[in-house]
Amino acid sequence: LTLCGDVSASGDVRLIYTGDAQAFLEPCGCTENQLGGIGRQARLVRGLKQKNALALSVGGALAGDTRLDKLRGGAFLAALKRIGYDVAHLGASELRFGNDHATSSGLTWVSANVELQGISRARTFEVGGRQVHVSAVSGNRQARRINAEGRMASAPTLDLETYSYRGAVQSVQSVA
């Protein structure tokens, strides 16, 4: 799913976010008329990023537990980096092959409640003359899964008082 806000006025910011890709480089073919694939995603994201945009991967990037899944996952994360994603959420899916598998991809990772070296709780970006603060929180089920794997994840909380919200979203458009 890729959504974007209206950028008709100068200074507005377009957020492009994708998630739950499960490292599919191409559509699986299990139903007709599927949209997707990393090539199509790259064209859309690169095109949309030309106008005050920030690209975010919101989690669910990886799937499976075989050696082939690990290789496919590494290729998928490398593709996100090459496409130009600005930030990615580090959740249970992204940690399935270990900390180094995700963090060595070169992506900028955030998580407010997964505590690992090199992972920021939040990041701030300058986009279209505005500061955009980005963070992500793994829910209870994901936090339990992360903790069961011997990593640290606290309860899903985020201190929003650190950041301020000004303005309102004028429109949201789905791009298929």
ZAMARGU-4260 file (C-alpha; in steps of 0.2 Angstrom, whole numbers, plus 5000, padded with zeros to 4 digits):
<rodrens>
0) 5000/5000/5000 | 5007/5017/4995 | 4998/5033/5001 | 5002/5051/4998 | 4996/5068/5004
5) 4992/5083/4993 | 5007/5093/4989 | 4999/5106/4979 | 5004/5120/4991 | 5023/5124/4993
10) 5030/5117/5009 | 5018/5103/5010 | 5026/5086/5013 | 5021/5069/5004 | 5023/5054/5014
15) 5025/5038/5004 | 5024/5022/5015 | 5024/5004/5011 | 5023/4989/5022 | 5020/4970/5024
20) 5029/4966/5008 | 5036/4950/5015 | 5051/4952/5004 | 5041/4948/4988 | 5052/4955/4974
25) 5038/4950/4961 | 5019/4947/4964 | 5017/4929/4970 | 5004/4925/4956 | 4991/4917/4967
30) 4977/4928/4961 | 4974/4938/4945 | 4977/4956/4942 | 4990/4958/4955 | 4999/4975/4957
35) 5016/4976/4964 | 5034/4970/4962 | 5049/4979/4967 | 5052/4986/4950 | 5035/4994/4950
40) 5037/5000/4968 | 5054/5008/4963 | 5046/5018/4949 | 5032/5024/4960 | 5043/5029/4974
45) 5056/5038/4964 | 5043/5047/4954 | 5033/5053/4970 | 5049/5057/4979 | 5053/5071/4967
50) 5040/5082/4975 | 5044/5085/4994 | 5042/5067/4999 | 5048/5055/5012 | 5048/5037/5009
55) 5045/5025/5024 | 5044/5006/5026 | 5032/5003/5040 | 5037/4985/5044 | 5033/4967/5038
60) 5047/4968/5025 | 5054/4950/5028 | 5046/4933/5029 | 5050/4915/5030 | 5065/4906/5039
65) 5075/4897/5026 | 5091/4901/5018 | 5082/4906/5002 | 5071/4918/5012 | 5086/4926/5020
70) 5094/4929/5003 | 5078/4936/4996 | 5076/4947/5012 | 5093/4954/5010 | 5090/4958/4992
75) 5074/4966/4996 | 5081/4977/5010 | 5095/4982/4998 | 5082/4986/4985 | 5073/4998/4997
80) 5090/5006/5001 | 5093/5008/4982 | 5076/5015/4978 | 5079/5029/4991 | 5069/5024/5006
85) 5072/5037/5020 | 5068/5027/5035 | 5062/5010/5040 | 5053/5002/5055 | 5063/4989/5064
90) 5050/4976/5070 | 5049/4957/5072 | 5049/4954/5054 | 5065/4963/5051 | 5074/4955/5065
95) 5070/4937/5060 | 5087/4933/5053 | 5096/4943/5067 | 5101/4961/5070 | 5115/4962/5058
100) 5105/4956/5043 | 5094/4971/5044 | 5106/4984/5051 | 5119/4980/5038 | 5107/4984/5024
105) 5112/5003/5025 | 5094/5008/5028 | 5090/5020/5042 | 5080/5011/5055 | 5069/5018/5069
110) 5059/5010/5083 | 5053/5018/5099 | 5052/5002/5108 | 5065/4990/5101 | 5082/4994/5109
115) 5097/4989/5099 | 5113/4997/5096 | 5113/5009/5081 | 5094/5010/5080 | 5086/5027/5084
120) 5070/5030/5093 | 5066/5043/5081 | 5073/5053/5066 | 5070/5070/5060 | 5071/5075/5041
125) 5070/5091/5032 | 5057/5090/5018 | 5050/5104/5008 | 5056/5117/5021 | 5048/5107/5035
130) 5054/5096/5049 | 5046/5079/5049 | 5049/5068/5064 | 5047/5049/5061 | 5046/5035/5074
135) 5038/5018/5074 | 5031/5007/5088 | 5030/4988/5088 | 5013/4982/5095 | 5011/4970/5110
140) 5011/4955/5099 | 5027/4960/5090 | 5036/4965/5106 | 5032/4948/5113 | 5039/4940/5098
145) 5055/4951/5098 | 5058/4947/5117 | 5055/4929/5114 | 5070/4929/5102 | 5081/4937/5115
150) 5081/4955/5110 | 5074/4969/5120 | 5057/4977/5116 | 5048/4987/5129 | 5029/4990/5129
155) 5022/5000/5114 | 5024/5018/5120 | 5030/5034/5112 | 5033/5051/5120 | 5024/5062/5108
160) 5027/5077/5119 | 5044/5078/5112 | 5036/5082/5095 | 5023/5094/5090 | 5010/5092/5077
165) 5004/5108/5067 | 4992/5108/5053 | 4981/5095/5046 | 4981/5082/5033 | 4972/5090/5018
170) 4970/5074/5008 | 4975/5056/5007 | 4976/5047/4990 | 4979/5029/4986 | 4992/5025/4973
175) 4989/5007/4966
</rodrens>
